[in-house]
């Protein structure tokens, strides 16, 4: 038979996560835990069959214990069974305990019995609702049964960002049964502010744990600020690494120049992918989640190169037409570095797109300086593209619930990366003349101290992000 015990005040708040089958209970657990690997999430019913527990920490101390429960599947039949038994209408918990001691709890209503037993041992209940569903009688039956446990119930409206969300209908239905404390929390589109509201609303129902929940909120906010600062530092480190990277080639040997170009593009692609892996780990999206997260990655690099016209137009809207098309085509001389430059937005490429005459003037102007060996470097526009893509990925991960399964669409959030306009920030201009600071250059050891110093300065030039 189902074992149960009377709850005693625990040092940490015990919360049961309950609801109908397939409404997002495990998804809520994943998002609150920041763990995309917890439990099983699937569109089929009854995915969770057993109660699973997890503790949430604040500064290393457990403050909340969450219990993921099986879905309620047959509340209508169960409430008929409970109503058929003679009992005092005011003895809700006793009626539930009597049911848990019966044979039905082990057979017909096994799922419901697990849920109710867990609720009796908890301090509060989060009732998860898929607001894309209409308010049906089966949900009202579930709330009636849960009310018999005499535990505080906080309805959680899930999927509120969905186009067909019926949030107002659900709020009205919940108010009719006396549940006025309701919180919206989307497990797919994450918001730190919404999460704080959830915990504070729960604190009104479990007042003796209010201090614990405030500590949890504060810890989560501190963690979010640290993650953002760390992510920006990782991106800045990448940009300095790439700005200082170079390959040399013999000017008169086309094959040598082409080889240098390919080598640099490959090195930059691998370095950017390393940043992706670091950001996934930082935000607790494991490397094994690449396929489900569906980043634009094919195993060796981004499917969409950083050196593409679409990204160039996104980060520099004034660049378009033939210039933008030409910019995506080739390598160009970069006056600031006295070398050859690669990527979208390169000067010769842009001029070639604008007309052969302009390209010829540029070549003739610099012809006497292109002698002997030349340096191949990534140009300003390609650096801006890398920065814009990195910022977009950081934004996407910060706003992504750990239950999300859809594709991250970076192209929808690309924005100019520099806080002071289109000009390359000074730390990156200095990095151009500091090849020793790049790990991508061959031979010798990179000056990590110099690279990190430039990256720290560069962080101030990145577009500011709301820490959330």
C-alpha positions as CSV (number, residue, x, y, z in Angstrom):
1,X,0.0,0.0,0.0
2,X,1.0,3.6,-0.4
3,X,3.0,4.9,2.6
4,X,2.4,8.4,3.8
5,X,3.2,10.5,6.9
6,X,2.1,13.7,8.5
7,X,4.2,16.6,7.3
8,X,6.4,18.3,9.8
9,X,8.1,21.6,9.1
10,X,11.2,20.9,7.1
11,X,14.4,23.1,6.9
12,X,13.6,23.5,3.2
13,X,10.4,24.1,1.4
14,X,8.9,20.9,-0.1
15,X,6.9,21.6,-3.2
16,X,5.0,19.0,-5.4
17,X,4.7,19.8,-9.1
18,X,1.4,18.3,-10.2
19,X,-1.1,18.6,-13.1
20,X,-2.7,16.7,-15.9
21,X,-0.7,14.5,-18.2
22,X,1.5,16.3,-20.6
23,X,1.0,19.9,-19.4
24,X,4.7,20.6,-18.8
25,X,5.5,19.5,-15.2
26,X,8.9,18.1,-16.1
27,X,9.5,21.1,-18.3
28,X,8.9,23.3,-15.3
29,X,11.3,21.2,-13.3
30,X,14.0,21.5,-16.0
31,X,13.7,25.3,-16.2
32,X,13.7,25.9,-12.5
33,X,16.6,23.5,-12.1
34,X,18.5,24.9,-15.1
35,X,19.0,21.3,-16.2
36,X,17.9,20.3,-19.7
37,X,18.7,16.6,-18.9
38,X,16.2,16.2,-16.0
39,X,13.5,13.6,-16.6
40,X,11.8,12.9,-19.9
41,X,9.9,15.4,-22.0
42,X,7.8,14.1,-24.9
43,X,4.5,14.9,-26.6
44,X,3.0,11.5,-25.5
45,X,1.0,11.1,-22.3
46,X,2.2,9.6,-19.0
47,X,5.9,10.2,-19.7
48,X,6.7,10.6,-16.0
49,X,5.7,7.4,-14.1
50,X,7.4,7.9,-10.8
51,X,8.0,10.7,-8.4
52,X,11.4,12.4,-9.0
53,X,13.0,14.9,-6.6
54,X,15.5,17.7,-6.9
55,X,16.8,20.4,-4.6
56,X,17.4,24.0,-5.5
57,X,20.4,25.7,-3.9
58,X,21.2,29.2,-2.8
59,X,24.9,29.9,-2.2
60,X,25.4,26.2,-1.7
61,X,22.6,25.6,0.7
62,X,19.3,23.7,-0.2
63,X,16.3,26.0,0.1
64,X,13.6,24.2,-1.9
65,X,12.9,20.6,-2.7
66,X,10.8,20.0,-5.8
67,X,9.0,16.8,-6.6
68,X,8.0,15.9,-10.2
69,X,4.9,13.8,-10.1
70,X,3.1,11.6,-12.6
71,X,0.2,13.1,-14.6
72,X,-3.3,13.0,-13.2
73,X,-5.3,10.9,-15.8
74,X,-8.6,9.9,-14.3
75,X,-9.7,12.5,-11.8
76,X,-13.3,12.3,-12.9
77,X,-13.6,8.6,-11.9
78,X,-11.6,9.2,-8.7
79,X,-13.8,12.0,-7.5
80,X,-16.9,9.8,-8.1
81,X,-15.2,7.1,-6.0
82,X,-14.4,9.6,-3.2
83,X,-17.9,11.0,-3.2
84,X,-19.4,7.5,-3.0
85,X,-17.7,6.9,0.4
86,X,-19.5,8.3,3.4
87,X,-17.3,10.9,5.2
88,X,-17.4,14.3,6.9
89,X,-17.1,16.9,4.1
90,X,-14.6,18.9,6.2
91,X,-12.2,16.0,6.6
92,X,-10.4,16.3,3.3
93,X,-6.9,15.0,4.2
94,X,-8.5,12.1,6.1
95,X,-10.6,11.1,3.0
96,X,-7.4,11.1,0.9
97,X,-5.6,9.0,3.5
98,X,-8.4,6.5,3.6
99,X,-8.2,6.3,-0.2
100,X,-4.5,5.7,-0.1
101,X,-5.0,2.8,2.2
102,X,-7.4,1.1,-0.1
103,X,-6.8,-1.4,-2.9
104,X,-7.9,1.1,-5.5
105,X,-4.8,3.2,-4.8
106,X,-2.6,0.3,-5.9
107,X,-4.6,-0.7,-8.9
108,X,-7.0,1.5,-10.8
109,X,-5.8,4.9,-9.4
110,X,-2.1,4.1,-9.0
111,X,-1.0,7.3,-10.8
112,X,-3.3,9.5,-8.8
113,X,-2.3,7.8,-5.5
114,X,1.4,8.6,-6.1
115,X,0.5,12.3,-6.7
116,X,-1.8,12.6,-3.7
117,X,0.6,10.8,-1.3
118,X,3.4,13.2,-2.4
119,X,1.1,16.2,-1.9
120,X,0.3,15.2,1.7
121,X,4.0,15.1,2.5
122,X,4.6,18.5,0.9
123,X,4.3,22.1,2.1
124,X,2.8,23.5,-1.1
125,X,1.6,22.4,-4.5
126,X,2.4,23.9,-8.0
127,X,-0.5,23.0,-10.2
128,X,0.8,23.3,-13.8
129,X,-1.7,24.3,-16.5
130,X,-1.3,24.2,-20.2
131,X,-3.2,27.4,-21.1
132,X,-3.4,26.4,-24.7
133,X,-6.1,23.9,-23.6
134,X,-9.7,25.0,-22.9
135,X,-11.0,24.9,-19.3
136,X,-12.5,21.4,-19.2
137,X,-14.3,19.4,-16.4
138,X,-11.4,17.0,-15.9
139,X,-9.2,19.9,-14.8
140,X,-11.9,21.1,-12.4
141,X,-12.1,17.6,-11.0
142,X,-8.3,17.6,-10.4
143,X,-8.4,20.9,-8.5
144,X,-11.3,19.6,-6.4
145,X,-9.3,16.5,-5.4
146,X,-6.1,18.5,-4.7
147,X,-8.1,20.8,-2.5
148,X,-8.9,17.8,-0.3
149,X,-5.1,17.6,0.6
150,X,-5.5,20.9,2.4
151,X,-2.1,22.1,1.0
152,X,-1.6,25.6,-0.5
153,X,-2.1,25.4,-4.3
154,X,-0.4,27.9,-6.7
155,X,-1.7,27.5,-10.3
156,X,1.2,28.0,-12.8
157,X,0.0,29.0,-16.2
158,X,2.4,27.4,-18.7
159,X,2.9,28.2,-22.4
160,X,1.5,31.7,-22.0
161,X,3.6,33.0,-24.9
162,X,1.8,30.6,-27.3
163,X,-0.5,32.2,-29.9
164,X,-3.6,30.3,-28.8
165,X,-3.1,30.8,-25.0
166,X,-6.3,31.1,-23.0
167,X,-4.8,32.8,-20.0
168,X,-7.9,34.9,-19.2
169,X,-10.3,32.0,-19.4
170,X,-8.1,30.0,-16.9
171,X,-7.8,33.0,-14.5
172,X,-11.6,33.3,-14.4
173,X,-12.1,29.6,-13.9
174,X,-9.5,29.5,-11.1
175,X,-11.1,32.5,-9.4
176,X,-14.4,30.7,-9.3
177,X,-12.9,28.0,-7.1
178,X,-11.1,30.5,-4.8
179,X,-7.7,30.3,-6.4
180,X,-6.8,34.0,-6.9
181,X,-3.0,33.7,-6.4
182,X,-1.9,32.6,-10.0
183,X,1.4,33.0,-11.7
184,X,2.4,33.0,-15.4
185,X,5.6,31.1,-16.2
186,X,6.6,30.0,-19.6
187,X,9.0,27.0,-19.4
188,X,10.2,27.6,-23.0
189,X,10.6,31.4,-23.1
190,X,12.5,32.0,-19.9
191,X,12.3,35.2,-17.9
192,X,14.3,35.7,-14.6
193,X,11.7,38.3,-13.6
194,X,8.8,35.8,-14.1
195,X,10.7,33.2,-12.1
196,X,11.1,35.7,-9.2
197,X,7.4,36.4,-9.3
198,X,6.7,32.7,-9.1
199,X,8.7,32.3,-5.9
200,X,7.3,35.4,-4.3
201,X,3.8,34.4,-5.1
202,X,4.5,31.0,-3.5
203,X,5.9,32.8,-0.5
204,X,2.5,34.4,0.2
205,X,1.1,30.8,0.5
206,X,4.0,29.5,2.6
207,X,5.0,32.5,4.6
208,X,7.3,30.6,7.0
209,X,9.6,30.0,4.0
210,X,9.5,33.5,2.7
211,X,13.1,34.2,3.7
212,X,14.3,31.0,2.0
213,X,12.6,31.9,-1.2
214,X,14.1,35.4,-1.1
215,X,17.6,33.9,-0.7
216,X,16.9,31.7,-3.7
217,X,15.8,34.6,-5.8
218,X,18.8,36.6,-4.8
219,X,21.1,33.7,-5.6
220,X,19.5,33.2,-9.0
221,X,19.9,36.9,-9.9
222,X,23.6,36.9,-8.8
223,X,24.2,33.8,-10.9
224,X,22.5,35.4,-13.9
225,X,24.7,38.5,-13.7
226,X,27.8,36.4,-13.3
227,X,26.8,34.3,-16.3
228,X,26.3,37.3,-18.5
229,X,29.6,38.9,-17.5
230,X,31.4,35.6,-18.1
231,X,29.7,35.2,-21.5
232,X,30.7,38.7,-22.6
233,X,34.3,38.1,-21.5
234,X,34.4,34.8,-23.5
235,X,33.1,36.7,-26.5
236,X,35.6,39.5,-26.1
237,X,38.4,37.0,-25.7
238,X,37.3,35.4,-29.0
239,X,37.3,38.7,-30.8
240,X,40.7,39.7,-29.7
241,X,42.0,36.2,-30.6
242,X,40.6,36.6,-34.1
243,X,41.6,40.3,-34.6
244,X,45.2,39.5,-33.9
245,X,45.2,36.3,-36.0
246,X,47.1,36.3,-39.3
247,X,48.6,34.2,-42.0
248,X,51.3,35.2,-44.3
249,X,51.8,34.3,-48.0
250,X,54.0,35.1,-51.0
251,X,52.2,37.8,-52.9
252,X,53.0,36.5,-56.4
253,X,51.8,32.9,-55.7
254,X,48.0,32.6,-55.9
255,X,48.0,29.1,-54.5
256,X,49.9,30.3,-51.4
257,X,47.5,33.2,-50.8
258,X,44.5,30.9,-51.2
259,X,46.0,28.4,-48.8
260,X,46.6,31.2,-46.2
261,X,43.0,32.3,-46.7
262,X,41.6,28.8,-46.2
263,X,43.8,28.2,-43.2
264,X,42.6,31.4,-41.4
265,X,39.0,30.9,-42.2
266,X,39.2,27.3,-40.8
267,X,41.0,28.5,-37.6
268,X,38.4,31.3,-37.1
269,X,35.5,28.8,-37.6
270,X,37.0,26.4,-35.0
271,X,37.6,29.2,-32.6
272,X,34.0,30.4,-32.9
273,X,32.7,26.9,-32.3
274,X,34.8,26.7,-29.2
275,X,33.0,29.8,-28.0
276,X,29.6,28.1,-28.8
277,X,30.7,25.1,-26.7
278,X,31.8,27.3,-23.8
279,X,28.5,29.2,-23.8
280,X,26.4,26.0,-23.9
281,X,28.3,24.8,-20.9
282,X,28.0,28.1,-19.1
283,X,24.2,28.2,-19.5
284,X,24.0,24.4,-18.8
285,X,23.0,23.3,-22.2
286,X,25.3,20.3,-22.6
287,X,27.3,19.4,-25.6
288,X,25.1,16.4,-26.2
289,X,22.2,18.8,-26.6
290,X,23.5,20.2,-29.8
291,X,21.1,18.2,-31.9
292,X,18.0,19.1,-29.9
293,X,19.1,22.7,-29.4
294,X,19.7,22.8,-33.2
295,X,22.3,25.4,-33.3
296,X,23.6,26.2,-36.9
297,X,26.4,23.8,-36.5
298,X,27.4,20.8,-38.7
299,X,30.1,19.2,-36.5
300,X,33.0,21.3,-37.9
301,X,31.6,24.8,-37.8
302,X,28.7,27.1,-38.3
303,X,26.5,26.2,-41.3
304,X,26.1,29.9,-42.0
305,X,29.5,31.5,-42.2
306,X,30.3,34.6,-40.2
307,X,31.4,36.0,-43.6
308,X,27.9,36.2,-45.2
309,X,26.1,39.1,-46.8
310,X,22.9,38.6,-44.7
311,X,24.8,39.2,-41.5
312,X,26.6,42.1,-42.9
313,X,23.3,43.9,-43.9
314,X,21.9,43.1,-40.4
315,X,24.8,44.7,-38.5
316,X,25.3,47.6,-41.0
317,X,21.9,48.4,-42.5
318,X,23.4,51.2,-44.6
319,X,25.5,48.6,-46.6
320,X,23.5,47.1,-49.4
321,X,23.0,46.5,-53.1
322,X,26.1,45.7,-55.1
323,X,28.5,46.8,-52.3
324,X,27.0,44.2,-50.0
325,X,27.1,41.5,-52.6
326,X,30.7,42.3,-53.5
327,X,31.6,42.4,-49.9
328,X,30.8,38.7,-49.5
329,X,32.9,37.7,-52.4
330,X,36.6,38.1,-51.7
331,X,39.7,39.3,-50.0
332,X,40.8,42.9,-49.7
333,X,43.7,45.0,-48.7
334,X,43.2,46.5,-45.2
335,X,45.0,49.8,-44.9
336,X,45.1,49.6,-41.1
337,X,47.1,46.4,-41.1
338,X,49.1,46.7,-44.3
339,X,47.9,43.3,-45.3
340,X,45.3,41.2,-47.0
341,X,41.9,41.0,-45.3
342,X,39.2,38.4,-45.5
343,X,35.4,38.2,-45.1
344,X,32.1,39.9,-45.7
345,X,32.4,43.7,-46.1
346,X,36.0,43.7,-47.2
347,X,37.0,46.9,-49.0
348,X,38.0,45.5,-52.4
349,X,35.0,43.1,-52.4
350,X,32.6,46.0,-51.7
351,X,34.2,48.1,-54.4
352,X,34.1,45.2,-56.8
353,X,30.4,44.9,-56.2
354,X,30.0,48.6,-56.7
355,X,31.9,48.6,-60.0
356,X,35.0,47.4,-61.7
357,X,36.4,50.9,-62.0
358,X,36.4,51.5,-58.3
359,X,38.1,48.2,-57.6
360,X,40.8,49.0,-60.2
361,X,41.5,52.4,-58.6
362,X,42.0,50.7,-55.2
363,X,44.4,48.1,-56.7
364,X,46.4,50.7,-58.5
365,X,46.6,52.9,-55.5
366,X,48.1,50.2,-53.3
367,X,50.0,48.3,-56.0
368,X,53.5,49.4,-55.0
369,X,52.9,48.2,-51.4
370,X,51.8,44.7,-52.2
371,X,55.3,43.2,-52.6
372,X,57.0,40.2,-51.2
373,X,55.0,38.5,-48.4
374,X,51.6,39.8,-47.5
375,X,49.5,39.2,-44.3
376,X,46.0,37.8,-44.4
377,X,43.8,39.0,-41.6
378,X,40.0,39.0,-40.8
379,X,38.6,42.4,-41.6
380,X,36.5,44.8,-39.6
381,X,33.1,43.7,-41.0
382,X,33.8,40.0,-40.3
383,X,34.8,40.9,-36.7
384,X,31.5,42.8,-36.4
385,X,29.7,39.7,-37.8
386,X,31.4,37.4,-35.3
387,X,30.5,39.8,-32.4
388,X,26.9,40.2,-33.5
389,X,26.5,36.4,-33.8
390,X,28.1,35.9,-30.4
391,X,25.8,38.5,-28.7
392,X,22.8,37.0,-30.4
393,X,23.7,33.6,-29.1
394,X,24.2,34.9,-25.6
395,X,20.8,36.6,-25.7
396,X,19.1,33.4,-27.0
397,X,20.6,31.2,-24.3
398,X,19.7,33.7,-21.5
399,X,16.0,33.7,-22.7
400,X,15.8,30.0,-23.4
401,X,14.0,27.7,-20.9
402,X,15.7,24.4,-20.4
403,X,12.7,22.6,-21.6
404,X,12.8,24.3,-25.1
405,X,13.1,22.0,-28.1
406,X,12.8,24.4,-31.0
407,X,15.6,25.9,-33.1
408,X,17.5,29.0,-31.9
409,X,17.1,31.5,-34.7
410,X,20.0,33.9,-34.4
411,X,19.1,35.7,-37.5
412,X,16.0,37.1,-35.7
413,X,18.1,38.9,-33.0
414,X,21.2,40.0,-34.9
415,X,22.0,43.7,-34.0
416,X,25.0,46.0,-34.4
417,X,27.5,44.8,-31.8
418,X,29.4,48.0,-31.0
419,X,28.1,50.5,-28.5
420,X,29.6,53.5,-30.2
421,X,28.5,52.9,-33.8
422,X,30.2,51.0,-36.7
423,X,33.8,51.9,-35.9
424,X,36.0,49.0,-34.8
425,X,36.6,49.4,-31.0
426,X,40.1,50.6,-30.0
427,X,41.0,47.3,-28.2
428,X,40.5,45.4,-31.5
429,X,42.4,48.0,-33.5
430,X,45.3,47.5,-31.1
431,X,45.0,43.7,-31.4
432,X,45.6,44.1,-35.1
433,X,49.2,45.0,-34.3
434,X,49.6,42.4,-31.5
435,X,49.9,39.0,-33.3
436,X,51.5,37.6,-30.2
437,X,48.1,37.8,-28.3
438,X,46.3,35.4,-30.6
439,X,46.2,31.6,-30.0
440,X,45.3,31.2,-33.7
441,X,48.8,32.2,-34.9
442,X,51.3,29.5,-35.6
443,X,54.5,29.2,-33.7
444,X,55.4,30.5,-30.2
445,X,53.0,30.9,-27.3
446,X,50.2,33.4,-27.2
447,X,50.4,36.2,-24.7
448,X,47.3,35.4,-22.6
449,X,47.8,38.3,-20.3
450,X,47.8,40.8,-23.2
451,X,44.8,39.1,-24.8
452,X,42.8,39.1,-21.6
453,X,43.7,42.8,-20.9
454,X,42.5,43.8,-24.4
455,X,39.3,41.6,-23.9
456,X,38.6,43.3,-20.6
457,X,38.7,46.7,-22.4
458,X,36.7,45.5,-25.3
459,X,33.8,44.4,-23.0
460,X,33.0,48.1,-22.5
461,X,32.6,48.5,-26.2
462,X,30.0,45.7,-26.7
463,X,26.4,46.6,-26.8
464,X,25.0,46.6,-23.3
465,X,22.6,43.8,-22.3
466,X,20.0,44.0,-19.7
467,X,21.2,41.6,-16.9
468,X,17.5,40.6,-16.5
